[in-house]
């Protein structure tokens, strides 16, 4: 008889403890639920909108500019556009324009305005002489909505120039269609919950369908409670609130689905309620614990990156699976021990037999595994191909608002001879005594359209000058950073240069800080995941294969994401957003961290059951057929629930959040179908007895007390155990 793993022994003790003290357990979680409801209402005001890059030259230069002027630096300016009345010219209204800009800045001292009047630069005027633009540099914004200080400047200029047309464009005005309106997080969660309930009703065909939603509610609000406490210790990114509500909903429901399904299965075999609960905790509970730890490890990998908001996302995101595991392994069995059998009504679905459809599918794969491998490789290859031209950066202006005043004004400026890079200016901080020579140098740099320096305190303070450089193209992603590189190279040997910042330099800084550390992140993530899976599955081959297939799945996901958003083949017909030209710089790394663990869930669900069936005496093929037949419907339902959560998340107003939600949704569906339902079982059959290789030295290192060590057979001996 095989000795139980330590986790199962611990889960056995936990099961008996929860059953014995179930009322106290339910009361404790009820208090957490109530406190979490209050915390959720308080958390929003404590979230961080900081995208800082400590130690990076562009970011540090931006901080110096912010300290010097109180604005600008790491905040991209808005572009205020003024078109004078018909029959008039900018030159003819120069004094009125100068007075209007001065009045607006005096009324809003937090901002800085750089315009045609205080620079004397004719390139701030379009070729027809009727339109001019001005940069409005604000302090950092502390929310998702439009900056009220920018709106105040626009209103002030509009009042001062009653006969002229005044509007705003720029990166902020163009993004998200120029609007931040969209459903609230609560509405998104409720919509996802309704979709999940429909799936659960099909799976359980009883009132038990309501139970996973109850568990998810407790899990989500408890996570918000912990996040509120965390916000007093460190910064918590605003992105986490979306993830807790919707990823937390899907994860908690998935784990509940696994445990409740196994409990029903054991009861259908004739066990008492308590016996069924104990067995479910030792088997499905073990898979839940392993899955939660895998997701947490994926998010923990973000902590190795020297970027505060990504570390914050990883730290806050880790709470999602950990809290879900805690609730599922304590509150759920307490409820099942109390009212589970009464809720399992009318019980239209019988769990005593495995799914006939999934049994037939598993037998087909066991009979012809090579077909499964070939089909999976072809699909993954086609899906991965677009990733070869993936660009990382900010979305292009062409992918932002295609109608409305911001888009019209941007087009009007370009038609008037103003460079497309007007929305992504660079700020070059220099010693005032060297400003004139540096301006002359920059004017001759390839890819630079305009170089200017405002007069007086708007351009020079405390002996340092802020030179504004307008690139000829918008510098928003890895394919358009030529002007940024040229400027930095031209200034690398110049005396008196403090630093360069702006949208383009910031993109380069993020790439250096994050993607330069990706190899370390991959090493940490891959090693920890391998060791965790090897210990849980007691197999080197299954653990290594799981990590490799996860990487293939992620590559295919990024390929589809590139095709969908960057190339615009899906974003335009579905969201009405044209090709973005790039994937926002922080999205790929966040999708990777979340998806690595989330998609691994399904492999854990399947392989832990296959391992269990193999240990009971079945051959590898028999174990695969029974394991997949028992978990196939479960995995499909769980993936569909998570997918619906991400569909709801994609309704958020921010394009970046839409891209992230799309990537997560695509990855979950791809993983649950091509990888876990086709590729994984085919490979298990082909590897045969080799699946179960687990050398004794590794067993001792991982503190596994008892393992089944067998001679590794050639890959073709799948008929043997």
Helices and strands as residue ranges (DSSP letters): H 6-20, H 22-43, G 44-46, H 57-69, E 78-83, H 94-107, E 112-114, H 116-119, G 122-124, E 131-137, H 148-160, E 165-169, H 171-174, G 175-178, H 185-204, H 209-230, H 239-268, H 273-300, G 301-304, H 308-327, I 328-332, H 333-335, I 336-340, H 341-343, H 356-367, H 369-385, G 386-389, E 392-393, G 397-399, H 405-415, E 421-431, G 432-434, H 435-443, E 448-452, G 456-458, E 460-461, E 464-471, H 482-491, E 497-502, H 503-510, I 511-515, H 518-537, H 540-561, I 562-566, H 571-575, E 583-584, H 587-615, H 620-649, H 655-670, I 671-679, H 680-687, G 688-692, H 696-701
